[in-house]
Amino acid sequence: MRFRILHDIPGRMRLRADVRSMSTEQADILEAWIKILPGVDRVTVHERTRSVTVAYHGDRRKLCGSLASFTYESAEKSLGPQPSGSRLMNREYKEKLVFLVVRHFARRFLLPNPLRRVLAVCRTCPRIIKGIKAAAAGHLTVEVLDGIAIGTSLVTGDYTTAGSVNFLLSVGEILDEWTHKKSVDDLARSMSLQVDRVWKLGENDTPEMTPLGVIVPGDRIVVHTGHVLPLDGIIERGDVMLNQASLTGESVPVAKHPGAAVYAGSVLEEGSCVVRVTHATGENRYDRIVRMIEESERLKSGVENRAGHLADSLVPWCLGGSILTYLLTGNTTRAVSVLMVDFSCALKLSMPLSVLSAMREAGGHHITVKGGRFMEKISEADTVIFDKTGTLTKACPTVAEVIPFNGEDAREMLRMAACLEEHFPHSVANAVVKAAKEQGLSHREMHSEVEYVVAHGIATRINGRRAVIGSSHFVFEDEGVLIRPEDQERFQSLSESVSWLYFGIGGVLCAAIGISDPLRPEARNIMEALRREGIAKTVMLTGDNRRVAGAISADLALDDYRAEVLPEDKAAYIRREHEAGRTVIMVGDGINDTPALSLSDVGVAVGSGAVIAREVADVTIETEDIRELVWLKRLSDALMGRIHRNYRFVMGFNGTLIALGALGLITPAASAFLHNSSTILLSMNCLTALLEKESAIIDDNTLSSERNYR
C-alpha cells in the first residue's frame, strides 16, 4: 500500500493511505499491524480520512520501508484472526451525537417558527408522557421534573427552551448508553480466547482452516507451537511441552504425550500435536470456569449512579421551590424561572462524560477498565493485595548461584547439570542451560540414557555412577543421596531466598543450584508510591514457601503476607478484609488468583498473564510494568475529584440561578440560557485530560541491589 506523508517531525509522522476508501475492519487490521512494527510506540488510524498517525523511535527510513510493504492479505496472515474492535460502535455513537447536534441547530435557525413549534411539541411529548406516568405511579423522579419543565415551557410559549432541554437530555442519554456499551464491549472482547478458526484434520489427514464454532466432539484439530488450545481434548499424536499457567497458575511447562487430557486455555511452548476434541465450544472446562465467575459477578451489588440519585433527590425541592415562589409572589414568570433550572442535565452529563474521558485516558496507557464504578472503588481503596509469581516477580527462573559439595568444582557441576537438563526444555532446565552458556561452559555427552521423573527430576548414569538432579524430596528421600559430614554446616547455611536444585553423583551430594525468580526492580518503588497515594495496607498472598515469601515481604516492607496459600485461602483473606471494612484491590495474573480477583472490590490482571485472569479482572494492565497501577490510582482519584467539583459547581451555579429567578432578577429565557450554557461548558471540561500525558509516575531509579526470589 502506498502512503503519502502529510506531516513529519522527529518521532512522529502523519500519513494518508493512497486508497479510495477504508472500512472499519481494514482500519483495525492496519492499526494492529503497525502496532507490532519495531520502534512503534503509538498508532492511530482514522478510516474516514484514511489518515495514519504514528509515534515512533529509532530508524525512520526502516519504518517507512515497512509501511510501504503493507498489504491486507499479508497482514491478515501474520496477525491471524483479529477480535472485533470497538471502532464501529464508537463511529455509530459519534454519528448519533453529530446528527443530533446538527438537526437541533438546523431546526432552530433554518425552519420557520410555526413548523419549529410543531416539531418541538412532537419531540417533547414522549418526555411529558413519561413524567406523567412517573407522577401517577407516585415516583417523584427526574423524569417528573423534566416533564414539568418542558410542559411549562410549551404552555408559556417558550418552545426554544423546551427544545433545548429536550436536546440536552438526549445528549446525556446517548453518552450514558455509549459509556455502558463500551464497558460491555471491552468485557465481551476480553471474555474470549480470541481464537476464531482452527486447523481441522479431514478424512485424509489434510488440515483445513475451519471456524471454531462448527467444531464438534470427535473432530481432530492440529495445534502448533505458540498457539492456545481452544478446546478440551485428548492428545492423539505428538509429544509437547504444555504451559498450563492459565489453569494451574504454575509457570513451569509440563510434558504431555499421546493419551493425555489437555484443556482449553493452555499454550503449547514446544512441539505440535493432534488433539481429538472432547467438548464443543462453550462446554469445555475453561468456558465453565468463565461462566461460573460471570454468575458470581452478577451477585455483586452495583454502585448506584450518584449523579442520577442526587438529581432525583432534588426533584421535590425544585418543585417545592417553584410552588413556594408562586405562592409568595403570585408571579407565574418567577415560578417558571425556577423550573427552567434543571439539575438533571448537568448532573447526568458530568458523570458519563467524565467516566468516558477517564476510560479513554486509561486506554492510552494500555489499561482496560470495564466500568466507571471500578475507578470509583480504586479511588476509595485502602488495601492492595498482590500475587507473587508474575506480578511482583518476573516468573522467569534464573540461576542465582551454584554451591559445590564433596570437593567438586562449581563450574564443572554447572556444566554437568546443563548436560542433563538440556534434554528436558522446561523453564527451570532452560535456566540451568542458559547459565552454563553464559559462563562459556561447553560439554559433550558423558551420560547414558536419561530418565525424566515428572515433577521430581532427572536420573542417569555418568561413568558408571548414578547421577540425579532435582528437588529435595526426589534427591534425598527417593534416591537416598547423602551429605558428607564435613559439608553439613555449608548445607545448613544455604540461602533461604532462593529455591534449590540438588545434584548428586554416586549417592553423594555434589552441588546445589539456586534457582531464583527475579523480583521486579520497580516493586519497592511501587509500594512506596502506593502509600503516598493513600493505600494504608499492602499484602502479598502466594503459594510459595514461607522463607521465600518472608524474604520478599521484608525486602518490600509489606504490611502483611501469607505463604503456601491455596486459591480459596486468598478468597478467604479478602472476605476478612471486607469484614474489617476495607476496600480491596487484588492484583494477579493466574487462574489460581481468579476467586480472589472476582471477590475483591477491584480485580486487576497484569501483563500477559492467564487468559482467565484477564477475563475475570475488572481492570487489565496490558504492559508488564505494574507502575501503571499507581498511575491508575492517580487517574481514579483525579476522576472522583472532577466529579465532586462538578457536583459542587452544578449545585452552586444552578442554586444561584434559582435564587435569581425567584427574586425576579432574571427571566425564564435568561435562566434557561445560563443553565444550558453552563451545562455545555461543564461537558467540554469533562472531556479534557485528567492527568498530564507525559507526567512521571514513579522515580525510575531501581533498587540499589536487586534480589532474586523463586
Stockholm file with secondary structure:
# STOCKHOLM 1.0

chainA/1-710         MRFRILHDIPGRMRLRADVRSMSTEQADILEAWIKILPGVDRVTVHERTRSVTVAYHGDRRKLCGSLASFTYESAEKSLGPQPSGSRLMNREYKEKLVFLVVRHFARRFLLPNPLRRVLAVCRTCPRIIKGIKAAAAGHLTVEVLDGIAIGTSLVTGDYTTAGSVNFLLSVGEILDEWTHKKSVDDLARSMSLQVDRVWKLGENDTPEMTPLGVIVPGDRIVVHTGHVLPLDGIIERGDVMLNQASLTGESVPVAKHPGAAVYAGSVLEEGSCVVRVTHATGENRYDRIVRMIEESERLKSGVENRAGHLADSLVPWCLGGSILTYLLTGNTTRAVSVLMVDFSCALKLSMPLSVLSAMREAGGHHITVKGGRFMEKISEADTVIFDKTGTLTKACPTVAEVIPFNGEDAREMLRMAACLEEHFPHSVANAVVKAAKEQGLSHREMHSEVEYVVAHGIATRINGRRAVIGSSHFVFEDEGVLIRPEDQERFQSLSESVSWLYFGIGGVLCAAIGISDPLRPEARNIMEALRREGIAKTVMLTGDNRRVAGAISADLALDDYRAEVLPEDKAAYIRREHEAGRTVIMVGDGINDTPALSLSDVGVAVGSGAVIAREVADVTIETEDIRELVWLKRLSDALMGRIHRNYRFVMGFNGTLIALGALGLITPAASAFLHNSSTILLSMNCLTALLEKESAIIDDNTLSSERNYR
#=GR chainA/1-710 SS CCEEEEEEETTEEEEEESSSCCCHHHHHHHHHHHHTSTTEEEEEEETTTTEEEEEECSCHHHHHHHHHTCCHHHHHHHHCSCCCCSHHHHHHHHHHHHHHHHHHHHHHHHSCHHHHHHHHHHHHHHHHHHHHHHHHTTCCCHHHHHHHHHHHHHHTTCHHHHHHHHHHHHHHHHHHHHHHHHHHHHHHHHSSCCCCEEEEECTTSCEEEEEGGGCCTTCEEEECTTCBCCSCEEEEECCEEEECHHHHCCCSCEEECTTCEECTTCEEEECCEEEEECSCTTTSHHHHHHHHHHHHHHTSCCCCCHHHHHHHHHHHHHHHHHHHHHHHHCCHHHHHHHHTCCHHHHHHHHHHHHHHHHHHHHHHTTEEESCHHHHHHHHHCCEEEEESTTTTBCSCCEEEEEEECTTCCHHHHHHHHHHHHTTSCSHHHHHHHHHHHHTTCCCCCCBCCCEEETTTEEEEEETTEEEEEECHIIIIIISCCBCCGGGHHHHHTCCSSSEEEEEEETTEEEEEEEEEEEBCTTHHHHHHHHHHTTCCEEEEECSSCHHHHHHHHHHHTCSEEECSCCHHHHHHHHHHHHHTTCCEEEEECSGGGHHHHHHSSEEEEETTCCHHHHHHCSEEECSSCTTHHHHHHHHHHHHHHHHHHHHHHHHHHHHHHHHHHHTTSSCHHHHHHHHHHHHHHHHHHHTSCSSCTTCCCSCCCCCSSCCEEC
#=GC SS_cons         CCEEEEEEETTEEEEEESSSCCCHHHHHHHHHHHHTSTTEEEEEEETTTTEEEEEECSCHHHHHHHHHTCCHHHHHHHHCSCCCCSHHHHHHHHHHHHHHHHHHHHHHHHSCHHHHHHHHHHHHHHHHHHHHHHHHTTCCCHHHHHHHHHHHHHHTTCHHHHHHHHHHHHHHHHHHHHHHHHHHHHHHHHSSCCCCEEEEECTTSCEEEEEGGGCCTTCEEEECTTCBCCSCEEEEECCEEEECHHHHCCCSCEEECTTCEECTTCEEEECCEEEEECSCTTTSHHHHHHHHHHHHHHTSCCCCCHHHHHHHHHHHHHHHHHHHHHHHHCCHHHHHHHHTCCHHHHHHHHHHHHHHHHHHHHHHTTEEESCHHHHHHHHHCCEEEEESTTTTBCSCCEEEEEEECTTCCHHHHHHHHHHHHTTSCSHHHHHHHHHHHHTTCCCCCCBCCCEEETTTEEEEEETTEEEEEECHIIIIIISCCBCCGGGHHHHHTCCSSSEEEEEEETTEEEEEEEEEEEBCTTHHHHHHHHHHTTCCEEEEECSSCHHHHHHHHHHHTCSEEECSCCHHHHHHHHHHHHHTTCCEEEEECSGGGHHHHHHSSEEEEETTCCHHHHHHCSEEECSSCTTHHHHHHHHHHHHHHHHHHHHHHHHHHHHHHHHHHHTTSSCHHHHHHHHHHHHHHHHHHHTSCSSCTTCCCSCCCCCSSCCEEC
//
